[in-house]
Amino acid sequence: MLRWPNKSWRNVVDARLLDILVCPLCKGPLEYDKKAQELTCRPDRLAYPIRDGIPIMWADQARKIEAV
């Protein structure tokens, strides 16, 4: 049985999963922000949250990113 100290598995996203995930709206690439625990889509200016290591890929759950 694999054990993770202090439940640190909750902040880990499988790298293979990150390689295949795309934005559900535009099907474009996503950028992983480890510190914020988000996947961001620059063209749509949305940030999808990652909760307990699981990306939440619903547009209504995404945070809008202000244009820079």
GIMOJO-V523977 format. One line per field, one symbol per residue. ss: DSSP state (H for helix, E for strand, L for the rest). phi: phi as a letter, one per 20 degrees, with the letter a starting at -180 (. if undefined). psi: psi as a letter, one per 30 degrees, with the letter a starting at -180 (. if undefined). A space follows every 50 residues. Layout:
# GIMOJO-V523977
ss = ???
phi = ???
psi = ???
This chain:
# GIMOJO-V523977
ss = LLLLHHHHHHHLLLHHHHHHLELLLLLLELEEELLLLEEEELLLLEEEEE ELLEELLLHHHLEELLLL
phi = .ecdfllfffdddgfffffdfcffedmefddedffelbdddffelccefd dlndfedeffefefdffd
psi = kkkkkghfffgkkkeeeeffklkfefgllkkkjeefhlkkjeefhkjklj khgjkjhkefflkkkkk.
